[in-house]
Amino acid sequence: MDWKDVILSYYGILQIAIQAVKALGKLKKVVPTEFSVEELREGIQNGDLHFGDKVRILGTFSEYLPFVDPKFLLKESKSFPRILPRTTRIAAIDDLYCGALFKLDQTDAFAEEVLPIFYGLDSKMLEHTTGEMLEMQCRITQVPIQYRNIINQNDYFVFEKEEGLVVPFGLKVEDVKPYGILDSFKISTWLIGSLNPPLAIKESTLKKTCINCGKNFCYFPIDPFDFPPRYGCIDYREHYGEMSREVVAQTERFLNLEREGTPYVVFPDPFKLFEVFNPAVDIFNRAQRQHSKNIMIGAVQRNMKELIKKAPFPFGLPLPRQMAVSVDFSYDQVNKMTQQTFDPADVPKWQCPHFKPIETKTAKRGKSEKAHAK
């Protein structure tokens, strides 16, 4: 064989090998690769994964999202210190559901390491529930436009395209299989509402005080109940050295309620708007779920009105003869609070065991007249 033929033969074999390697590379991109939540996020950041890529991922599923933007929930409320996210189950928007995917064995919906997932009305995801560990086949996608204003774009699931420009990403679910189930998974349950008419503090008697400042908030624990209300400041960290020790201590105590898992009521704007918050409810514990429901519904249908009627609020608050308590938003928009029922006998009362109501002059006069009649 001529040496030119030998070279051409080897060259042909080499070209075939190169084409085979290229074809293998293309094939590799089509075949799903298994990832964890952390690995997928890292792959997006370092360029190993791209929008449109098909991936297989393992994680713990939650219908309750920890990344809903607070401005979407309560537009009128100022921001005050929080420890835990307000987990929220949202109904489908334009026939598209949003869920949250955490790393395997995550036992609550409070971690920052989370990816949003999206699925339609005919998806197998509808058969699965919070706290299940799933194996999912997905495509990497931008956050759909109908969710962009609702989702708080934290650093964990955004891709920095260039300086000053970030693109929020998530996963479009194409198929799902059960992988396992946890024994416990915790969410936060809560509602936000308003009083009509609101209770207005008399400003003339409280000038230049923390109570009359637009940055204060009011709160008290409700399970167990602890009254009278305490006041905190949303700027207590920025002006730590300028504030009274009492205000700092009461603000830090408020934060500890969430750390300790103690339910509470907070008035972001005393006394117009309120939030009832239960920090950690195990969704697999039926007794905890029922108790949380009793706290939420009982607060609106009975306890809030009873508290305002009987409790001695400070600062000379004028109490209205009639007042409406309304729910503006609750943690579960699929099974709404207004559609649920509760047993009044199981509702914890907002009443301090050591509290004795202050008798008014009219009540004292009535007792005196009854005694005189006898």
C-alpha positions, 0 to 999 in steps of 0.5 A: 500500500502506498504511504499516501494511502496509509496516511489517508486511511489513518486520517479517515479513522481519526475523523470517524473517531472525532465524529463519534466523540462529538456524537457522544457529547451530544448524546450526553446532553440529552440523557438526564443526569441525577442532581441534588438541589445543591449540585443543580444550583452549583451547576447553573452558577458555574456554567455546567448546566444551562436553561433548557437542560433536562435533569433528574433531581432528588429532593424534598417537596413542599407545597408551602413556599418560603419565598413569597414576597411579603409585599405581595401578602400585605402591601400596607404593612411596614417591615418588622424583624422576623426569623422565619419565613411565612410559608404559603400554599398558593393556588394555581395561577394561569393553570400553573402551580408553584412548589418548593424543592429542598434537599433530601431529608430537609425537615422544615420549609424554612431553609434558604437552600430551595428551588422553585418548581412549576407544574400544570393542572394535569401533572403527576405532582398533584398526587404528591404532598408536602414532606415527600421525597421525590425523584423528578425529571425536569427542565431548567427554566426561568421563573414564569412571568406570572410568578415573577412579582410574587416570588422573592428572588433570593440569591439561591435561585438567581443566575447572574447573567452580567453585573447588575442583571440577574435571572431567577430560575426554577424547574419545570416538572415533566415526570415524578416518582416517589422516593421516600417520605419523612416522619415530620415536616414543619411549616408556619401557619398564619393569617393577616387581617385588619380591624375596622374601625382601627383603634387609634392611639391619642397622639397628643399625650404621647409626643416624642415617645416610642409608642407614638413613633411610626417604626414601633410595633405591638405584640403579645404571645397567645399560646400560652397567653401573656398580656399586656402587650409589649412594644418593639422597634423595627430599627432597634439594630440601627439605633441600638445605643440610643434606645431604652433597654426596655424597647431593645429587650422587648424587641429581642423577646419578640424574635425569640418567640419565633425561635421558641415556636411560640404563637403570637399576635403582632400589630405592625401598625398599632392598632389597625393591621394584625398578624396571627403567627404560629411558627412551627406546625408539623404537617404530619401531626394531626393534633398540631394541625387542628390546634393551629386551625383553632388558634387561627379561626378562633382569633378572628371569629372570637378572641380578637373581639373579646380581647378588645372589649375586655382588655385594658389597652394602655394609652387611653385607646377609645374602644368602638361600640362595634368593630369588624375583624377581617382576614386579608390573607392566610397561609393556605390559599388552596384550602382557605380559612373562611371555608374551614370550621372549628369547635369553639370548645377547643379554642384557647382563650386569650385570657391571662389566668392572673388578669382581673378586668378593671370595673368601670364606674357604671358596673360598680354603681350597678353592683351597689344598687343591687346590694342596696336593693337586697 
